[in-house]
Amino acid sequence: MVPKKLFLFLFLGGMLRLWLSYSTGGFDIRCWFDSVKILSSSNFSEFYRFAYPRPAEYEYPPIWMFILSIVGSGYRLGWYASELSPIFRFLVKFPIIVSDILVSLVIFLQIRRWRRDEDSALVPAVVWLFNPFVIYISSIQGMFDSICILFLLLTVYDLEKDSFVRGGLWFGLALLTKQYAYLAVPPLCAVLLKRRVFRGVFLFLATSASLFFVFSLPFLLGSPSEYIASIGMASRLETSLCTRYQHYEGFFFSGIWYLLDKAFHLPSDTFYLYKPAIASSMALFTALCYLNSDRETALNDTLLGSNMVFTLVGLMINSQYLVFPMAFSAVNIGIHRRNYAWFIPEAILSTYFPLRTLDYAPIGVRTYGLLIAFTVVGWALTHLVKACSVPNMAFLRLQIHKVLDSKVQ
């Protein structure tokens, strides 16, 4: 049973989001409206042919497009005629708000499963729900990252119960929602393979791959080149940043590359190293996940760690990407009973949008940008240490003791 006080918090969090949703918009909302117009005037399978170019610039897998097609029924019925309509803003943000609430619920259920303590599970769930950063991304900016997070949390929830087919379904939906879910494939498989659940790995991968292919087939037939370009990891903005990165003075969420550029004034060609940096870091992280797979919470830590690798060495970390680690960090803090001081980086990051909206940085724009970048990098590194290093140090100490004991004998 879910406690009544959690339902009260979910209700209040939902009402706050709904109140903010209909009166706020921005660039992403304009893109969603352009996509709705394309869906209303073109064949479904050719959506990417018209939506990938400007003005829509749709560069995502198709799950959000399916949601937009439902929202678009209001456009076809004449309920709204522009992205400024409160009705459109409410409708397009409503699925994201529902996902926010469900993510909070799954965080609570996941922690309670491990700790069997409702109070320990309640705090991280409520921290997620009322995080100003999360509220901004979903209810004001209108980005749908919490939908992908919900699918990934449900993936872990079912895999821990050895429900590999259902876990594969959730994971397939996550892959069809946001590209950063791709990075979770190698470490997740490494953990499952080390646990010697070979049949489970096959069912998990076969289910998620089949679902991905079935959803992708109409677009591979109707607009293959645009679809493949849209679902890739590197966006057009990332590519352009490689040649003019230094001009993005206020782009604070690019973490380590921002810091390196400010410290060493890197040449533009250097930024193309972000892809091999991600690939090599993910290979190392996957190996560490394989070593740590005996831990009961390895699956949740794997997803948190894989996103932290992306946060640490990715070239362009859009602000909404950080909603992912905030959710899995809340689960990690609750399961391992960590000190609530681990929420401090989230509090620092949550100040970014109110201050940017007010065009106010009390310590100076550049100084504030460096503070945010240091926070992102430090947050990612510490979570990676928690996810990997400490258990592996214990593993290495055990091996050293075995060698020493054998020599004494």
C-alpha positions in Angstrom: 0.0 0.0 0.0 1.1 3.6 -0.7 0.8 5.9 2.3 -1.8 8.6 2.2 0.8 11.4 2.8 2.6 10.4 -0.5 -0.7 10.7 -2.4 -1.1 14.2 -0.8 2.4 15.2 -2.0 1.7 13.7 -5.5 -1.6 15.7 -5.7 0.1 19.0 -4.6 3.1 18.4 -7.0 0.7 17.7 -9.8 -1.5 20.8 -9.1 1.6 23.0 -9.0 2.8 21.7 -12.4 -0.6 22.1 -14.0 -0.9 25.6 -12.7 2.4 26.5 -14.4 1.8 24.6 -17.6 -0.8 26.6 -19.5 0.8 30.0 -19.1 4.4 29.3 -20.0 6.2 28.3 -23.2 9.4 28.8 -25.2 11.5 27.4 -28.0 10.6 23.7 -27.4 6.9 24.4 -27.3 7.2 26.2 -30.6 8.9 23.1 -32.1 6.2 20.8 -30.7 3.5 23.0 -32.3 5.3 22.9 -35.7 5.5 19.1 -35.4 1.8 19.0 -34.6 1.1 21.0 -37.8 3.2 18.6 -39.8 1.5 15.6 -38.3 -1.9 17.1 -39.3 -0.9 17.7 -42.9 1.3 14.8 -44.0 1.5 11.0 -44.0 2.5 9.5 -40.7 5.4 7.5 -42.2 6.8 10.7 -43.8 6.8 12.7 -40.6 10.6 12.8 -40.3 11.0 14.0 -43.9 9.2 17.2 -43.0 10.0 17.5 -39.3 13.7 17.0 -39.3 14.4 20.3 -41.2 13.5 23.7 -39.7 11.3 25.0 -38.2 10.3 21.8 -36.3 13.8 20.4 -36.0 12.5 17.2 -34.5 15.6 15.1 -33.6 14.2 12.4 -31.3 12.9 8.8 -31.6 9.2 8.4 -32.3 7.5 7.9 -28.9 7.1 11.7 -28.3 5.9 12.0 -31.9 3.1 9.5 -31.1 2.1 11.6 -28.1 2.2 14.8 -30.3 -0.1 13.1 -32.8 -2.7 12.6 -30.0 -2.2 16.2 -28.9 -2.6 17.2 -32.5 -6.2 16.0 -32.6 -7.1 19.3 -30.8 -5.5 21.2 -33.6 -7.5 19.3 -36.2 -10.7 20.0 -34.1 -9.9 23.7 -33.9 -9.3 23.9 -30.2 -6.1 25.9 -30.7 -4.4 27.7 -33.6 -0.9 28.6 -32.2 1.7 27.6 -29.7 0.6 30.6 -27.5 -2.7 28.9 -26.8 -3.1 27.9 -23.1 -5.0 24.8 -24.3 -2.1 23.6 -26.5 0.4 24.3 -23.7 -1.7 22.4 -21.2 -2.2 19.4 -23.5 1.4 19.0 -24.7 2.7 19.2 -21.1 0.1 17.0 -19.5 1.8 13.6 -20.4 5.1 15.0 -19.1 3.5 16.1 -15.8 1.8 12.6 -15.4 5.3 11.1 -15.9 6.8 13.3 -13.3 4.2 12.1 -10.8 4.7 8.4 -11.7 8.5 8.8 -11.5 8.1 10.0 -7.9 5.8 7.0 -7.2 8.3 4.5 -8.7 11.2 6.1 -6.7 9.2 5.5 -3.6 8.3 1.9 -4.4 11.9 1.1 -5.5 13.4 2.4 -2.2 10.7 0.8 0.0 11.4 -2.5 -1.7 15.0 -2.4 -0.6 14.7 -0.6 2.8 11.2 -1.7 3.9 10.9 1.8 5.4 8.3 4.2 4.1 9.9 7.3 5.7 13.3 6.5 4.1 11.5 6.1 0.7 9.3 9.2 1.1 12.0 11.9 1.4 13.8 11.1 -2.0 10.5 10.8 -3.7 9.3 14.2 -2.5 12.7 15.8 -3.2 12.3 14.7 -6.8 8.7 15.8 -7.0 9.3 19.4 -5.7 12.7 19.9 -7.3 12.4 23.3 -9.0 14.7 22.1 -11.8 12.5 19.1 -12.6 9.4 21.3 -12.4 11.0 23.9 -14.8 11.9 21.2 -17.4 8.5 19.6 -17.5 6.0 22.3 -16.7 7.6 25.4 -18.1 10.1 24.3 -20.8 8.0 21.3 -21.8 10.7 18.7 -22.4 9.7 15.1 -22.1 12.8 13.6 -20.3 10.7 12.3 -17.4 8.9 9.9 -19.8 12.2 8.2 -20.7 13.1 8.2 -17.0 9.9 6.5 -16.1 10.5 3.7 -18.6 14.1 3.2 -17.3 13.0 3.1 -13.7 10.4 0.5 -14.6 13.0 -1.4 -16.5 15.2 -1.7 -13.4 12.1 -2.5 -11.3 11.1 -5.5 -13.4 14.7 -6.7 -14.1 15.2 -7.0 -10.4 12.2 -9.3 -10.2 13.6 -11.3 -13.1 10.8 -10.2 -15.4 13.0 -10.0 -18.5 10.3 -9.7 -21.1 8.5 -6.9 -19.3 11.8 -5.2 -18.5 12.7 -5.4 -22.2 9.4 -3.8 -23.2 10.0 -0.9 -20.8 13.6 -0.6 -22.1 12.5 -0.7 -25.7 10.1 2.2 -25.0 13.0 4.1 -23.3 15.1 3.6 -26.4 12.3 5.0 -28.5 12.0 8.1 -26.3 15.5 9.5 -25.7 18.9 8.7 -27.3 20.8 8.8 -24.0 19.1 5.5 -23.1 21.3 3.8 -25.7 24.3 4.2 -23.4 22.6 1.9 -20.8 22.7 -1.1 -23.1 26.3 -2.3 -22.6 26.5 -1.9 -18.8 23.1 -3.4 -18.2 24.0 -6.4 -20.3 27.3 -6.7 -18.5 25.6 -7.0 -15.1 23.1 -9.6 -16.4 25.8 -11.6 -18.1 27.9 -11.7 -15.0 24.9 -13.0 -13.1 24.7 -15.8 -15.7 21.1 -15.2 -16.6 21.9 -15.9 -20.3 18.3 -16.7 -21.2 17.2 -13.5 -19.4 19.7 -11.4 -21.4 18.4 -12.9 -24.6 14.8 -12.3 -23.8 15.6 -8.7 -22.6 17.5 -7.8 -25.7 15.2 -9.6 -28.1 12.1 -7.9 -26.7 13.6 -4.3 -26.6 15.1 -4.7 -30.1 11.9 -6.1 -31.6 9.9 -3.3 -30.1 12.4 -0.7 -31.4 12.3 -2.2 -34.9 8.5 -2.5 -35.1 8.1 1.2 -34.1 10.9 2.3 -36.5 9.8 0.3 -39.5 7.2 2.8 -40.9 9.8 5.6 -40.8 12.6 3.5 -42.2 10.3 2.9 -45.2 8.9 6.4 -45.5 11.9 8.7 -44.7 14.9 6.5 -43.9 17.7 9.0 -44.1 16.0 11.7 -42.0 14.8 9.1 -39.4 18.3 7.6 -39.0 19.8 11.2 -38.6 17.1 12.1 -36.1 17.6 9.1 -33.8 21.4 9.3 -33.7 23.4 10.4 -30.7 25.0 13.5 -32.2 22.6 16.4 -33.0 23.3 19.2 -35.5 23.9 21.6 -32.6 26.6 19.4 -31.1 28.3 19.2 -34.5 28.2 23.0 -34.9 29.5 23.4 -31.3 32.8 21.7 -32.4 33.6 24.6 -34.6 32.2 27.5 -32.5 32.1 26.3 -29.0 33.9 29.3 -27.5 31.0 31.6 -28.6 28.6 29.9 -26.1 29.7 31.9 -23.1 26.4 31.2 -21.2 26.2 27.5 -22.1 27.0 26.3 -18.6 25.9 22.7 -18.8 28.7 21.3 -20.9 30.6 20.4 -17.8 34.2 19.3 -18.3 34.6 20.8 -21.9 33.5 24.2 -20.7 36.0 24.1 -17.8 38.9 22.9 -20.1 38.1 25.6 -22.6 38.1 28.3 -20.0 41.4 27.0 -18.5 43.4 26.2 -21.7 41.5 28.0 -24.6 41.3 24.7 -26.6 41.3 24.8 -30.4 38.0 24.0 -32.0 39.2 20.6 -33.4 39.8 19.4 -29.9 36.1 19.1 -29.2 35.7 16.3 -31.8 37.4 14.2 -29.1 34.2 14.0 -27.1 33.0 10.9 -29.1 36.1 8.7 -28.4 36.0 10.1 -24.9 32.5 8.8 -24.4 33.2 5.5 -26.1 36.3 4.8 -24.0 34.7 5.9 -20.8 31.7 3.7 -21.4 33.9 0.7 -22.1 35.7 1.3 -18.8 32.4 1.8 -16.9 31.0 -1.4 -18.5 34.0 -3.4 -17.3 33.5 -2.0 -13.8 29.8 -2.8 -13.9 30.7 -6.4 -14.8 32.9 -6.6 -11.6 30.2 -5.0 -9.4 27.3 -7.1 -10.7 27.0 -9.1 -7.5 25.6 -6.1 -5.7 21.8 -6.2 -5.3 21.5 -2.6 -6.4 23.9 -2.9 -9.4 21.2 -2.3 -12.0 20.1 1.0 -10.6 23.7 2.1 -10.0 24.5 1.0 -13.6 21.9 3.4 -15.1 23.0 6.2 -12.8 26.6 5.7 -13.6 26.1 5.4 -17.4 24.3 8.7 -17.5 27.0 10.3 -15.3 29.6 9.2 -17.8 27.5 11.0 -20.5 27.2 14.0 -18.2 30.9 14.1 -17.5 32.4 13.8 -21.0 29.5 14.6 -23.3 30.1 17.7 -25.5 26.7 19.3 -25.1 24.8 18.5 -21.9 21.4 20.2 -22.4 19.9 21.2 -19.1 17.0 18.7 -19.4 19.5 15.8 -19.5 20.3 16.3 -15.8 16.7 15.3 -14.9 17.8 11.7 -15.6 20.6 11.5 -12.9 18.5 13.5 -10.5 15.9 10.7 -10.5 18.4 7.8 -10.2 20.4 9.8 -7.7 17.3 10.0 -5.5 16.9 6.2 -5.7 20.6 5.7 -4.9 20.5 8.0 -1.9 17.4 6.3 -0.5 18.5 2.7 -1.1 22.0 3.2 0.4 20.8 5.5 3.1 23.2 8.2 2.2 23.4 11.5 3.9 20.9 14.0 2.5 23.8 16.3 1.8 24.0 14.5 -1.5 21.0 16.6 -2.6 23.1 19.8 -2.3 24.4 19.6 -6.0 20.8 19.4 -7.1 20.0 22.5 -5.0 22.8 24.4 -6.7 21.7 23.3 -10.2 18.2 24.2 -9.4 19.1 27.9 -8.9 20.2 28.1 -12.5 16.9 28.6 -14.2 15.3 31.1 -11.8 18.4 33.2 -12.0 18.7 32.8 -15.8 15.0 33.6 -16.2 15.5 36.8 -14.2 18.7 37.5 -16.1 20.4 37.8 -12.7 23.7 36.3 -11.6 24.8 37.9 -8.3 28.4 36.7 -8.6 28.8 37.5 -12.3 27.7 35.5 -15.3 31.1 33.9 -16.0 31.8 33.0 -12.3 28.3 31.6 -11.9 28.8 29.6 -15.1 32.0 28.1 -13.7 30.2 27.3 -10.4 27.5 25.4 -12.3 30.1 23.6 -14.5 32.2 22.6 -11.4 29.0 21.3 -9.8 28.1 19.2 -12.8 31.6 17.7 -13.1 31.9 17.1 -9.3 28.5 15.6 -9.1 29.2 13.2 -12.0 32.6 12.2 -10.6 31.4 11.5 -7.1 28.5 9.4 -8.3 30.8 7.4 -10.5 33.1 6.8 -7.5 30.1 5.6 -5.6 28.9 3.4 -8.4 32.2 1.8 -9.2 35.4 2.5 -7.2 34.5 1.6 -3.6 33.2 -1.9 -4.3 36.1 -2.5 -6.7 38.6 -1.4 -4.1 37.1 -4.0 -1.7 37.3 -6.6 -4.5 41.0 -5.7 -5.1 41.8 -5.8 -1.4 40.2 -9.3 -1.2 42.4 -10.5 -4.1 45.6 -9.1 -2.4 44.7 -10.8 0.9 44.2 -14.1 -1.0 47.7 -13.8 -2.6 49.3 -12.9 0.7 47.6 -15.7 2.5 48.7 -18.2 -0.1 52.4 -17.0 0.2 52.3 -17.4 4.0 51.0 -20.9 3.7 
